[in-house]
Amino acid sequence: MRTKSLFVMYSTILTELGIAIFDDEKCLKSFPFKNPAEEYIAVKKGESRLGEIGKFLADGQVTIVNNHGLLDILKKKSIDAQMMDSNQMDSIQSTKTNLLINSGLANDENDAMEKLREFAIQLSSSKVTEVSQSPDLHLIQAVNTLDETDKIINSLSSRLREWYGLHFPELDNLIDSINGYSQIVLSGKRENISKEDFEKAGFSKDKVEMLCLIKEKSRGGDISEKNFAIVESLAKQILNLFELRKNIEGHIEEQMKEQAPNISVILGTAVGARILARAGSLRRLATMPASTIQILGAEKALFRSLKTGSNPPKHGILFQHATVHAAPRWQRGKMARTIAAKAAIASRVDMYGGGLNQTLLDKLNIRVKEIGEKNKEPPVKKELKFEPIVKRKKIWAIYEEKTKEFWKINKIFSGFR
């Protein structure tokens, strides 16, 4: 039967391959991990149960450990555990291979090194998998996709207007919406477009009458069937991209309300998603101060101001916020600073799953109202008054004259010394 003295302190050591219990330099028991990477992370987070270790140390034995997660697990099991000092922990790290061999977790030094290498590969793979599954990273990809889709639509619409404009040039000046322009292109050549086609595209009655009149007097040239087939295909692709863009926008709005409800309330889903994408992740956004959030998207202007000494930017992406955008020019800086401060708090609440906090929005609205009331009129700039050139010249002449007198007096007194 194993007997223990209350004056002997065991060492419970967490390693990459398992947990070993030592009495001085003798290994009493080792508990190898079946899946080293997963079980090691679970112990470090304090989420593992470690039932067998609890039974082994359940008779009042004092033990020291090398990891805070392991310490929390043992204390939950009412085991008297304490943390090692830094010297002991450094000694464990420097003799890791020998410790694995002595505890039976590895056969020899080569076996220990090979198992540690496999553990490192598994740990890296699990970290990559964990990061890749993060919902906010998928949200960032959706925002970037939306921006790229806008660029593609703008590029294709410019080409469509130029190409179809050779056949119907007057249409370009009358229709601003690329969606409506593409629908007209799909209606066919100029002579085949009917009044019903204009109405289906969503134009008003006055606009329809004007388009029908201009269609008859168009000075555009004819277009071949082969060329028109390509132009028609281009218009179809633009309309499909518009449908894709609409779906992505809906997805972003849904995900923002689910993953970052407080940011969505404070910034809006569109602005909040763009700031989240610029920050890189919700975790990084939660660690940023309000001053950094305020100028996200205006990095070039910030570094230019640091280099040239010009005024720093007051806002970046936050300029797209409805409150900042609609405010008078002299209020925008204060509005952006207030919104950024609330967004910093909102990101931290979302990061740690605090749920929707309506108080943040209420306080923001109160502060925005105060700024609007206190700054109704633009601040009066103080004019710098410079002395006239003539007056400055007179002052300089008097200074030179007094200086000459001083040196004369100084020379006279130096002669008496």
C-alpha angles and dihedrals in degrees: 000000000000114000125196133198119221089222093060116087120207125213116227106195126192112212133174091258101041146307122293128193116210133190100205102309096337119097110227099180139352128201111200121205118243091204103024100191097048096041093045091054091045091054092047090052091047092241100117122097102212094192096172093051090049090054092047093053098034099105098079099275115155115229138181121217136197099218134059093217091055089046091055092048093052093046090053086057090052092249117149101241133163135186121255120241120254094259092057092048091049089050091053092052093048093050098037097130093049090048091053091049094047091049093051094243089119133027099219141341095281091049090049093051092048093050092047089051091052089047091053091051092049092047092050091048092050091049091051091049092048093050093045091055093055108123094214091059090056088049090053090052089052091052092049090048090052091053092048090048090054090052092050092048092050092048095047093043091054090052092045092052092049095046099043088038089070086066100034108015096166091064093069094065095044101047119055097170112088089202092058091042091054092050090054090050090054089055089072137245122347096265092049096054111107133196090255090058091057091048092050089053088063102251123150122254093255091050091048091053091049093048092049091051095047092046090064093049099041117140095204122126128245121272126214123238092247093052093044091051089059093045090050091050089050091053090050091052091052092052090048089051089051089054090048090049091052091052092048091050090052091048092050092049092049094047094046092053089048101041102028109019096158094049088049091053095046100039105017123247096274098047092038092053092049093050090047090051092049091049092052100231142004090257092055091046090052091056095050121100119237092253091061094047089051094061100035105136094026098078094126092053090047095053091043090055091049090051100043101028093239123142113291119240117271096206143003123185088355088077086078090061109109093232095050095041094050096044121098115265095256092052099049096086093053092044092050092048092051094047092046090052092053091043090055090055092043092053091053092049090050092045093058096037099251094154127227113333111197091184091074092060093044092052091046092053091049092050093046090052091050092051091050093050096045095046104041093133126048114257116262112245115229112236115228110230116212124194114249115263092242092054092048091051091053091050091050091050091051090049092052092048093051090048092055091049090051093054091047091053090045091053092050093051092046088059091063093054 
